[in-house]
Amino acid sequence: MQITGYFFGKKSAISEAEKSLMKRINHDITLKLMPLNHSTKSRAEECKTEEEKTLLSRLNKGETLLALDGNGKDVTSEEFAKLMQKFREQKGRFSFVIGGSCGLSDQVLSRADYSVSFGKMTWTHDTARFLMLEQIYRAVQIKKGTKYHK
């Protein structure tokens, strides 16, 4: 399976914790992180539109897209593992996107095949990225039946 993670915001360095997770994830699947330039527009709608164009130009036609959005569905780790398995069976790959400070545009959210939330709290981009990586690793371990999830 191949996963590409797109995120907007400052192109901060990948933390040691993220590097460790990515190394463990890449034993089982291929995962790439793709930072995208965040918009410099001050109005939220202009910001979302600019970032929408950047993201949509990068996606392959028909590619499965998972959006991280505060209004997305709350899922358990087990449900997320099943969702990843579904994506694997359908196309063998998927992408996820973490929006910029203005959030994701309606166009991106409607383009997404699925939208999940990490709750109603606001998270920094780095924290959201780390949480997503951890859930991907956890999903892989759930599928393998290891004790990591317990």
C-alpha positions as CSV (number, residue, x, y, z in Angstrom):
1,M,0.0,0.0,0.0
2,Q,1.1,3.5,-0.7
3,I,0.1,6.6,1.3
4,T,0.8,10.2,0.5
5,G,0.2,12.8,3.2
6,Y,-0.3,16.4,2.1
7,F,-0.2,19.2,4.7
8,F,-0.3,23.0,4.5
9,G,1.5,25.3,6.9
10,K,5.1,26.2,7.6
11,K,7.5,23.6,6.3
12,S,8.6,22.6,9.7
13,A,11.2,19.9,10.1
14,I,10.0,16.4,10.6
15,S,10.4,15.6,14.3
16,E,12.4,12.7,15.6
17,A,9.2,11.1,16.8
18,E,7.7,11.4,13.3
19,K,10.9,10.0,11.7
20,S,10.7,7.0,14.1
21,L,7.0,6.4,13.2
22,M,7.7,6.8,9.5
23,K,10.5,4.3,9.7
24,R,8.3,1.7,11.4
25,I,5.4,2.4,9.0
26,N,7.6,2.0,5.9
27,H,8.5,-1.6,7.0
28,D,4.9,-2.5,5.9
29,I,3.7,0.2,3.5
30,T,5.1,3.2,1.6
31,L,4.4,6.5,3.2
32,K,5.5,9.9,1.8
33,L,4.9,13.3,3.4
34,M,4.4,16.2,1.0
35,P,4.5,19.7,2.5
36,L,2.6,22.3,0.5
37,N,3.0,26.1,0.7
38,H,0.4,27.7,2.8
39,S,-1.5,30.6,1.4
40,T,-0.5,34.1,2.3
41,K,-4.0,35.5,1.7
42,S,-5.6,37.1,4.7
43,R,-9.2,36.4,3.9
44,A,-10.2,32.8,4.8
45,E,-12.1,32.1,1.6
46,E,-9.2,33.3,-0.6
47,C,-6.8,31.3,1.5
48,K,-8.9,28.1,1.1
49,T,-9.3,28.7,-2.6
50,E,-5.5,29.2,-3.1
51,E,-4.7,26.0,-1.1
52,E,-7.4,24.1,-2.9
53,K,-5.8,24.8,-6.3
54,T,-2.4,23.7,-4.9
55,L,-3.7,20.4,-3.5
56,L,-6.0,19.5,-6.4
57,S,-3.2,20.0,-8.9
58,R,-1.1,17.4,-7.0
59,L,-3.8,14.6,-6.8
60,N,-4.1,11.9,-9.4
61,K,-7.5,11.6,-11.0
62,G,-9.6,9.1,-9.1
63,E,-7.1,9.0,-6.2
64,T,-8.7,8.1,-2.9
65,L,-8.5,11.2,-0.6
66,L,-9.0,11.3,3.2
67,A,-9.5,14.7,4.7
68,L,-8.7,15.6,8.3
69,D,-11.4,18.0,9.2
70,G,-12.9,19.2,12.5
71,N,-16.3,18.4,11.1
72,G,-15.3,14.9,9.9
73,K,-16.4,11.7,11.4
74,D,-15.1,10.6,14.7
75,V,-13.7,7.1,14.3
76,T,-12.1,4.6,16.6
77,S,-8.6,3.2,15.8
78,E,-10.3,-0.1,14.8
79,E,-12.6,1.7,12.4
80,F,-9.7,3.7,11.0
81,A,-7.8,0.4,10.4
82,K,-10.9,-1.0,8.6
83,L,-11.1,2.2,6.5
84,M,-7.4,1.8,5.5
85,Q,-8.0,-1.8,4.6
86,K,-10.9,-0.7,2.4
87,F,-8.7,1.8,0.6
88,R,-6.0,-0.9,0.2
89,E,-8.5,-3.3,-1.4
90,Q,-10.0,-0.6,-3.7
91,K,-6.9,1.0,-5.1
92,G,-3.9,0.0,-3.1
93,R,-3.1,3.6,-2.2
94,F,-4.6,6.7,-0.8
95,S,-3.7,10.3,0.2
96,F,-4.6,12.3,3.2
97,V,-4.7,16.1,3.6
98,I,-4.3,18.3,6.6
99,G,-5.6,21.7,5.9
100,G,-3.9,25.1,6.5
101,S,-4.8,27.5,9.2
102,C,-8.0,28.5,7.4
103,G,-9.1,24.9,7.0
104,L,-10.1,23.0,3.9
105,S,-12.3,24.5,1.2
106,D,-15.7,23.0,0.4
107,Q,-14.4,21.9,-2.9
108,V,-11.6,19.8,-1.2
109,L,-14.1,18.4,1.3
110,S,-16.5,17.4,-1.5
111,R,-13.5,15.8,-3.4
112,A,-12.5,13.8,-0.3
113,D,-13.8,10.2,-0.3
114,Y,-13.9,10.3,3.5
115,S,-13.4,12.9,6.2
116,V,-12.2,12.2,9.8
117,S,-11.8,14.3,12.8
118,F,-9.4,14.1,15.8
119,G,-12.1,15.7,17.9
120,K,-13.4,19.2,18.4
121,M,-10.1,20.6,19.8
122,T,-7.8,22.6,17.6
123,W,-4.4,21.0,17.0
124,T,-1.2,22.5,15.5
125,H,-0.2,21.2,12.1
126,D,2.7,19.3,13.6
127,T,0.5,17.7,16.2
128,A,-2.2,16.7,13.6
129,R,0.5,15.2,11.4
130,F,2.0,13.2,14.2
131,L,-1.5,12.0,15.3
132,M,-2.2,10.9,11.7
133,L,1.1,9.0,11.5
134,E,0.5,7.3,14.8
135,Q,-3.0,6.2,13.7
136,I,-1.6,4.9,10.4
137,Y,1.0,2.9,12.3
138,R,-1.6,1.7,14.8
139,A,-3.9,0.6,11.9
140,V,-1.1,-1.4,10.4
141,Q,-0.4,-3.1,13.8
142,I,-4.2,-3.8,14.2
143,K,-4.2,-5.5,10.8
144,K,-1.1,-7.5,11.7
145,G,-2.6,-8.5,15.1
146,T,0.3,-7.3,17.2
147,K,0.0,-6.2,20.8
148,Y,0.8,-2.5,20.0
149,H,-2.9,-1.6,20.1
150,K,-3.6,-3.1,23.5
